[in-house]
Amino acid sequence: MAELVIKNSHLVLPEGVVDAGLVIGAGKIKDIVKDSALPEADTVVDAGGKYILPGMIDVHVHMREPGAVSKEGWVTGSKAAVAGGVTTLFDMPNTQPPTTSIEELARKRENVKGKSLVDYGFHFAATPDNQEELKKLFGGIASVKFYTCSTVGSLLIDNDAVIFEDFRILGEKQLISTVHAENQVMIDYWMNALKESGEDVSPLTYAKARGNICASESLNSLIYLSKSAGNKLHVAHISTLEEVNLVRKFKDPQLTAEVSPHHLFLSLDDVGRLGSYSRVNPPLRSEVDNGALWEGLFDGTIDMIASDHAPHLRESKEGDVFTASAGFPELETTLPLLLNETHKSRLTLELIAKITAENPARVFRVKNKGRIEKGFDADLVIVDLDREKVVREEELFTKCGWSPYAGRTLKGWPVKTFVGGNLVFDEGIIYEEKKGREVNYY
């Protein structure tokens, strides 16, 4: 007898959608068969004719723990994740303290145990002076993150020689270098000019001052350094037409990229509505940039969607745009935003599965995840494509309690989320008995 079977479902497989059921045991997919061939089981879930996608793998999440649990933490953040159909996430290193040493990585690993409802991994961080720590790395991380613009702590690296040497170290270890590509010197120049102008600076003026050239110039340099060093380069939150063209020009297995939902579904046209809440790095861009990003997804230039979930409390998002915290909470809304596009014939479920699960698993070498396949982890999300719902801030699980998409009606929502065969989210109810574990890499 099986532990769990799921019947009456449409499975979104890499080769297409098939009508079949799942046999699940010991956290794995044991078989994929027609409903008529399903065995008896301890638990039977009737999917009601709905679609089942592989659980999302979100490679870019700021869980804020340690150091800023007033904004988020592994308990609330993983609740938001399962409500959004995310079953695996990778935590970014710019916590307080940042993950810049083997000791800090070990402390972060110990801290998360028994808290997360989803499986997880960690990004490490490069600094101007932690090359000896990079040399100690032997795997067990998603990537090493490089910040070429200022962030929390002392993570800014503005010396190309240091970046090049770090790239060579990581290339020899076959570890991924993930980059936030923006030129800090350019940013400082135009931001200082804004401050010295004496004029009232609107959020729109602020966003335009941190223009496309700041990102594209930085990325152009980083790609050149990476090609010279021979390492694998992953570009975080690509946001501009120029960056898409650069990645497309130099695309190969050593160069991959992600896009965040706000750079697809929000633009400069939304800045007036959002005010200081619109501040995000890189900033919101034009509709022309939006269109280029969509084309990059369709033609494979951009490999994946990653939320860049960066929650901040309301008080830190309000007031002066120069001091407002940068970032949006997006774990719960990324998949519904994508599912909504299926009704506009813009996205297929097969492409959604590829850019939210299969490609993240492939790029970051995650073992046994990313596809609905025999032998793979039973990380699954049942979605109701006909469910139409307004994004309501009071219904969110994220601790920060707001969303840039508040009031937007979306059609297509997760209704059940399984992590390792365990039902953790069911029609708004969260089951916290089973905890996630750190992922394995190949």
WOUR-V140225 format. One line per field, one symbol per residue. ss: DSSP state (H for helix, E for strand, C for the rest). burial: 1 if it has 9 or more other ideal C-beta (glycine too) atoms within 8 Angstrom, else 0. Layout:
ss: ???
burial: ???
//
This chain:
ss: CEEEEEEEEEEEECCEEEEEEEEEECCEEEEEECHHHCCCEEEEEECCCCEEEECEEEEEEECCCCCCCCCCCHHHHHHHHHHCCEEEEEECCCCCCCCCCHHHHHHHHHHHCCCCCCEEEEEEECCCCCHHHHHHCCCCCCEEEEECCCCCCCCECCCHHHHHHHHHHHHHHCCEEEEECCCHHHHHHHHHHHHHCCCCCCHHHHHHHCCHHHHHHHHHHHHHHHHHHCCEEEECCCCCHHHHHHHHHHCECCEEEEECCHHHHCCHHHHHHHHHHHCCCCCCCCHHHHHHHHHHHHCCCCCEECCCEECCCHHHHCCCCCCCCCCECCCCCHHHHHHHHHCCCCCCHHHHHHHHHHHHHHHCCECCCCCCCCCCECCEEEEEEEEEEECCHHHCCCCCCCCCCCCCEEEEEEEEEEECCEEEEECCEECCCCCCCECCEC
burial: 0111111011111100110111111011100110100100100010100111111111111111110110111101111111111111111111101111000110111011001111111111111001101100100011111111101010111000011111111110101111111111011001101100000010111111110111111111111011101111111111111111111101000111111111110111011001111111111110001101111110001111111111111101100010010011111111111111110000001111111111111011010011111001111111111010101010010111111111000111111111111111100001100101001010
//
